[in-house]
Amino acid sequence: MEIINYIETCNPVYGCSIGCPYCYAARLNTRFKITPDFKVPTIMPQALKKIHSRSPKTFFMTSMSDLSGWPEDWREEVFNEMRKYPRNSYLFLTKRPDFITIDIRDIPGAWIGVTVTGKQDLWRILKMKQNLKAQNYCICFEPLHNSVGKVNLSGIGYIVIGAETGNRVGKIIPKKEWITEISESAKGIPVWMKDSLLGIVGEESFIQELPKSMKHA
Ligand code: SF4
């Protein structure tokens, strides 16, 4: 299977106070010391130069933070810069859609998503639609920690599924049926399974699809 990754990262904010025990970004920060205290988010506006690219691209804007930890003035600064480059796609994720309200429906390429690690997080999908207004919504089932069962995916345009990375004691490896119940209920919604799932679901069930609007490369 041809595996193409169309998505680049652009991180105008580093750091997050949520403190997930499996946080890849915190581990990366410990290694590279990008910011002195990962629990204190820091804005690095110079990172936004990346979105000034001549050809349209898709940027993951929160691979080192959670959108809910960005104060309003940081959010506005970043959204205003995005408004100048509307041909790009921009992907944001949060675990706390109950924490902030935003409305970026005027930015056609903006995608807002919530992380759902299991059944206990499903409330985030509805809260996202209520509090975070955007033209495009996605769900990131990563790291998948239990079966989510039947999920209402109406209005969702993109789904990512992934397993926990790293060697944490107590790390949870998702079961094949947890993954396939999501992909089977997606019905026409593009699903991107992270590479690490190939060995769990097998080639016959492995999917890597992107929404057309994100395929800029
Ligand atoms: S929300 Fe994301 S960035 Fe924040 S601690 Fe959890 S995994 Fe790390």
Boltz pocket constraint, residues with backbone or C-beta under 6 A from the ligand:
constraints:
  - pocket:
      binder: B
      contacts: [[A, 15], [A, 16], [A, 17], [A, 18], [A, 19], [A, 20], [A, 22], [A, 23], [A, 24], [A, 25], [A, 26], [A, 62], [A, 63], [A, 64], [A, 65], [A, 66], [A, 95]]
      max_distance: 6.0
